[in-house]
Amino acid sequence: MPSVNVSSGVLLTRLLTRSRLRQLQLVHQVATLGSLQRAAEAVGLSQPAATYALLEVESLLGLALFERHAKGTRLTPAGAAILPRVRQALQAIAECADIVSSMHAGASGVVRIGATGAGISGLLSQVLPEFTARFPAVTVDVRQQPPEQLVRGLLEETLDVVVFRKPGPLPPETDFHEILTDRYAIVCSPRHSLAAESAVTLAGLASHLWLMPPTGTIAERDFHRLWGQGPWPTRLCRVTSQSPLLLWTLLEQRQALVFIPYNTVRQWILAATLTELPGQWGPELTAVGALVRKDENRGGPVHDLVSALQRYGTSEASSPAL
């Protein structure tokens, strides 16, 4: 299908006035399944109707989205370029349906939270039980993602608040509220031979088995710095993951040590599921806090949640240091 020069404004008008949600659903399914026939079945259309619907949306755009071949279909460069946005649009519609369904079920609002492991263990696990008891009609959706995805989700308004460690400069249309200080800890299973020790040294820890910190994290960087001036650990378990269950399993079954931000495993330490070894390790860490869009500072469930997080941070700051 030959392309013609059309302004984005004209294309937007075409899509708003002439496209249908079923066409977006069809594009997603054809890309996923690689077959127009199977995609038609997935969206509840006959194959002729699906063929017409796909041709219609390609005509609106002035570009072919798929190439037909003997075994099915594959995306054209244009199809590959717009597919992520099509899927985001469908996800936004699905979230609208979830919100409305919650409202029908009696919810008074929805808070979509994105968080890292430190945000979940250090803050949300401490605050959400009381928050949900105080605001039982607010639906809370929590998703764990990497920091860069969290910031993008906030800007694209698929998230309402992000709870994480400030990764660096943040977009000017956001506000970051520092809530909970953090530090590095060395932790192990309560059954580890070092768990009952009152004092340990870095040199003494070098002969024990260590888990590698997750690849690409600040913990990985600072783990190498920690051992840069001393004996490198002689035994390494070369599994890197941010899965809490896998972390606990390896610490328990391999009787290993791990160098990790305290707030990432805070809940497990408080529950005595993991043991923190005595000592101060590594450089200082930036605080864990809440990131919101500036327009979310006016009130509502997001404001209530951030206020609850801040109250908890204030109470922790006034408690005796561990």
C-alpha positions in Angstrom: 0.0 0.0 0.0 1.7 3.3 -1.1 2.1 5.9 1.6 1.2 9.5 1.1 2.2 12.6 3.1 -0.6 13.2 5.6 -0.3 15.4 8.7 -0.6 13.9 12.1 -3.6 16.1 12.8 -5.5 14.8 9.7 -4.6 11.2 10.7 -5.8 11.8 14.3 -9.2 13.2 13.0 -9.6 10.1 10.8 -8.9 7.7 13.6 -11.2 9.5 16.0 -14.1 9.8 13.6 -13.8 6.5 11.6 -11.8 3.9 13.5 -13.3 1.4 15.9 -12.0 -0.2 19.1 -12.5 -3.7 17.5 -10.0 -2.7 14.8 -7.3 -2.0 17.5 -8.1 -5.3 19.1 -7.8 -7.0 15.7 -4.4 -5.4 15.0 -3.1 -6.6 18.4 -4.4 -10.2 17.9 -3.0 -10.5 14.3 0.4 -9.3 15.6 0.2 -11.7 18.6 -1.1 -14.8 16.7 0.5 -14.2 13.3 -2.7 -15.4 11.6 -5.6 -13.3 10.4 -7.9 -16.4 10.7 -7.0 -17.1 14.4 -7.2 -13.3 15.2 -10.7 -13.2 13.7 -11.8 -16.1 15.9 -10.2 -14.4 19.0 -12.1 -11.1 18.5 -15.4 -12.8 17.4 -15.4 -11.9 13.7 -15.8 -13.9 10.6 -12.6 -14.0 8.5 -14.1 -11.8 5.7 -15.2 -9.2 8.3 -11.8 -9.3 9.9 -10.1 -8.9 6.5 -12.3 -5.9 5.7 -11.7 -4.3 9.2 -7.9 -4.7 8.8 -8.0 -3.2 5.3 -10.1 -0.4 6.6 -7.7 0.7 9.3 -4.7 0.4 6.9 -6.6 2.6 4.5 -7.2 5.2 7.3 -3.5 5.2 8.0 -2.4 5.0 4.4 0.1 2.3 5.3 0.2 -1.5 5.4 0.5 -2.9 8.9 1.0 -6.5 7.9 2.6 -8.5 5.2 0.8 -11.7 4.1 2.8 -14.8 3.4 2.2 -18.5 3.0 2.3 -19.2 6.8 0.3 -16.2 8.0 1.2 -12.6 8.5 4.1 -10.6 9.9 4.4 -6.9 10.9 5.6 -4.3 8.4 8.0 -1.6 9.8 4.9 0.6 10.2 3.0 -2.1 12.0 5.9 -2.7 14.4 6.2 1.0 15.1 2.6 1.5 16.1 1.9 -1.8 17.8 3.2 -0.8 21.3 0.8 2.2 21.2 -2.1 0.1 20.1 -1.4 -2.3 23.0 -1.1 0.7 25.4 -4.5 2.0 24.2 -6.1 -1.4 24.7 -4.5 -1.6 28.2 -5.9 1.8 29.1 -9.4 0.8 28.0 -9.1 -2.4 30.1 -8.0 -0.3 33.1 -11.0 1.9 32.5 -13.2 -1.2 32.6 -11.6 -2.3 35.9 -12.1 1.1 37.4 -15.7 1.3 36.5 -16.3 -2.3 37.7 -14.7 -1.3 41.0 -17.0 1.7 41.2 -20.0 -0.5 40.6 -18.8 -2.8 43.4 -18.7 0.2 45.8 -15.2 1.6 45.4 -14.8 5.3 45.9 -11.5 5.7 44.0 -8.5 3.8 42.6 -4.8 4.3 43.3 -2.4 2.7 40.9 1.0 2.3 42.6 4.2 1.4 40.9 7.1 0.3 43.1 10.5 -1.3 43.3 11.3 -4.1 45.8 12.6 -1.5 48.3 9.4 0.5 48.0 7.2 -2.5 48.6 9.2 -4.1 51.4 10.3 -0.8 53.1 7.1 1.3 52.8 4.0 -0.3 51.2 4.0 -3.4 53.3 4.1 -1.2 56.4 1.6 1.4 55.3 -1.0 -0.4 53.1 -2.6 -2.5 55.9 -3.6 0.6 57.9 -4.4 2.6 54.7 -6.8 0.0 53.3 -8.5 -0.3 56.8 -8.9 3.5 56.9 -10.1 3.8 53.3 -11.8 0.5 52.6 -13.6 1.9 49.5 -10.4 2.8 47.7 -9.1 0.1 45.3 -5.3 -0.2 45.4 -3.4 -1.7 42.5 0.4 -2.4 43.1 2.8 -3.2 40.3 6.6 -3.9 40.7 8.7 -2.6 37.8 12.2 -1.2 37.2 12.6 2.5 38.0 12.7 3.7 34.4 9.4 2.0 33.6 7.9 3.5 36.8 8.7 7.0 35.8 7.4 6.5 32.3 4.2 5.0 33.6 3.7 8.0 35.9 4.2 10.4 33.0 1.9 8.4 30.7 -0.7 8.4 33.5 -0.9 4.6 33.8 0.4 5.0 37.4 -0.7 7.5 40.0 2.2 7.2 42.4 5.6 5.6 42.3 7.4 4.4 45.4 11.1 3.9 44.9 14.6 5.2 45.5 15.2 8.4 43.6 17.2 7.3 40.6 18.6 10.7 39.6 17.2 13.8 38.0 13.4 13.5 37.6 11.0 15.2 35.1 10.1 18.8 36.2 6.4 18.0 36.1 6.8 15.6 39.1 7.4 15.9 42.8 9.5 13.5 44.8 8.8 13.2 48.6 11.7 11.6 50.5 10.2 9.4 53.2 12.5 6.6 54.5 16.3 6.6 54.8 18.1 3.5 53.6 21.5 1.8 53.9 23.2 -1.5 52.9 22.9 -4.6 54.9 24.4 -8.1 54.7 21.8 -10.7 55.4 21.5 -14.4 55.6 19.2 -17.2 56.7 18.6 -17.4 60.5 20.1 -20.9 60.2 23.4 -19.6 58.8 26.5 -20.2 60.9 27.1 -16.4 61.2 23.5 -15.6 62.2 24.3 -15.5 65.9 27.6 -13.6 65.7 27.8 -10.3 67.5 30.7 -9.0 65.3 31.9 -9.9 61.8 34.6 -8.5 59.6 34.7 -8.2 55.8 37.8 -10.4 55.7 36.1 -13.0 57.7 33.1 -13.0 55.3 35.2 -13.6 52.2 35.3 -17.4 52.6 31.5 -17.7 52.7 29.2 -18.3 49.8 27.7 -15.0 48.3 24.8 -14.3 46.0 25.5 -12.0 43.2 23.5 -8.8 43.3 21.0 -8.3 40.4 22.8 -7.2 37.2 22.8 -3.5 36.4 21.7 -2.4 39.8 23.4 0.0 42.2 23.8 -2.9 44.6 25.9 -4.7 41.9 28.1 -1.6 41.5 28.6 -1.1 45.2 29.2 -4.8 45.8 32.3 -4.5 43.6 33.3 -1.4 45.4 32.9 -3.1 48.8 35.4 -5.8 47.9 37.6 -3.4 45.8 40.0 -2.9 48.7 39.9 -6.3 50.3 39.9 -10.0 49.6 37.4 -10.9 46.9 34.8 -13.6 47.9 36.2 -17.0 46.9 32.7 -18.6 46.5 29.9 -17.1 44.5 26.4 -18.3 43.6 26.1 -16.8 40.1 22.4 -16.3 40.0 21.2 -12.8 39.6 17.5 -12.0 40.1 15.2 -9.5 41.6 12.6 -12.1 42.6 12.1 -12.0 46.4 11.0 -15.7 46.5 14.2 -16.8 44.6 16.3 -14.6 46.9 14.9 -16.2 50.0 15.2 -19.7 48.6 18.8 -19.4 47.7 19.7 -17.8 51.0 17.9 -20.6 52.8 18.9 -23.6 50.8 22.5 -22.5 49.8 23.2 -20.9 53.2 24.6 -17.9 51.4 25.1 -14.2 52.2 23.8 -11.2 50.2 24.7 -7.5 50.1 21.5 -5.7 49.6 19.7 -2.4 50.4 18.1 -2.8 53.9 14.6 -1.6 52.8 14.5 -4.3 50.0 14.4 -7.0 52.7 13.2 -4.9 55.6 9.9 -6.8 56.0 11.7 -10.2 56.2 14.2 -8.9 58.7 11.4 -7.6 61.0 9.6 -10.9 60.6 12.8 -12.8 61.5 12.7 -14.7 58.2 16.1 -13.3 57.4 18.9 -12.1 59.7 21.0 -9.0 59.3 24.7 -9.3 60.3 26.1 -6.6 62.5 28.2 -3.8 60.9 28.0 -0.9 58.4 28.7 -1.8 54.8 29.0 0.2 51.6 28.2 3.8 50.9 25.1 5.7 51.9 22.0 5.3 49.9 19.4 7.8 48.8 16.1 7.8 50.5 13.1 5.8 49.4 10.1 8.0 48.7 7.0 8.7 46.6 6.9 10.3 43.2 3.7 11.9 42.0 2.7 14.3 39.2 2.4 17.9 40.3 -1.3 17.8 39.5 -1.8 15.0 42.0 -0.9 17.2 45.0 -4.4 18.7 45.3 -6.1 15.9 47.1 -8.0 12.6 46.7 -6.8 9.0 47.3 -3.3 9.7 45.9 -2.9 12.6 48.4 -4.2 10.4 51.2 -1.7 7.6 50.4 1.3 9.9 50.2 0.3 11.5 53.5 0.1 8.0 55.0 3.6 7.2 53.7 4.9 10.5 55.1 3.4 9.9 58.5 5.0 6.5 58.6 8.4 7.9 57.6 8.1 10.5 60.3 7.3 7.9 62.9 10.3 5.8 61.8 12.6 8.8 61.9 11.7 9.4 65.5 12.1 5.7 66.5 15.4 4.5 68.0 18.0 3.6 65.4 18.5 -0.1 64.7 
